[in-house]
């Protein structure tokens, strides 16, 4: 099941890490614990496929947050 997002609200895990200041493993744990929603996307062949896409509007409020 794919949820459509406006293109300007899509960010990948690297951008989510930059915005929140959190590590990849923390973001992945938040996904697993259902604190964040994501979808995967295949745009081009890379070693890290499928690409994890977040909603910018969901990530920005977590920037600098000590909760969760």
C-alpha positions as CSV (number, residue, x, y, z in Angstrom):
1,X,0.0,0.0,0.0
2,X,1.4,3.3,-1.1
3,X,0.4,6.7,0.4
4,X,0.7,9.5,-2.1
5,X,2.6,12.5,-0.7
6,X,3.2,15.8,-2.3
7,X,6.7,15.8,-3.8
8,X,7.8,18.8,-1.6
9,X,6.9,16.8,1.5
10,X,9.1,13.8,0.6
11,X,12.5,13.4,2.2
12,X,14.9,10.5,2.4
13,X,16.5,9.1,5.5
14,X,19.7,11.1,5.1
15,X,17.7,14.3,5.0
16,X,15.6,13.2,8.0
17,X,18.9,12.5,9.9
18,X,20.1,16.0,9.0
19,X,16.9,17.7,10.1
20,X,16.5,15.8,13.4
21,X,20.1,15.4,14.3
22,X,19.4,11.7,15.0
23,X,21.1,8.6,13.8
24,X,19.9,6.2,11.1
25,X,19.4,3.6,13.8
26,X,17.3,5.9,15.9
27,X,15.0,6.8,12.9
28,X,14.8,3.1,12.0
29,X,13.8,2.3,15.6
30,X,11.1,5.0,15.6
31,X,9.7,3.4,12.4
32,X,9.7,0.0,14.0
33,X,8.0,1.4,17.1
34,X,5.4,3.1,14.9
35,X,6.4,6.6,16.0
36,X,7.0,7.5,12.3
37,X,5.3,6.5,9.1
38,X,7.2,5.9,5.9
39,X,7.0,4.4,2.5
40,X,9.6,2.9,0.3
41,X,10.4,4.0,-3.2
42,X,12.6,2.7,-6.0
43,X,13.7,5.6,-8.2
44,X,17.0,4.1,-9.5
45,X,19.2,1.2,-8.7
46,X,21.4,1.8,-5.7
47,X,22.9,-0.4,-3.0
48,X,20.5,0.9,-0.5
49,X,17.2,-0.1,-2.1
50,X,14.4,0.3,-1.4
51,X,14.8,4.0,-0.4
52,X,13.0,5.0,2.8
53,X,10.9,8.1,2.3
54,X,9.5,10.2,5.2
55,X,7.1,13.1,5.4
56,X,9.0,16.3,6.0
57,X,5.9,17.6,7.9
58,X,6.3,14.6,10.3
59,X,10.1,14.9,10.7
60,X,10.5,18.7,11.3
61,X,8.6,18.7,14.6
62,X,11.1,16.1,15.9
63,X,14.1,18.3,15.3
64,X,15.8,18.7,18.6
65,X,13.1,16.8,20.4
66,X,14.3,14.8,23.4
67,X,11.1,12.7,23.5
68,X,10.4,9.3,22.1
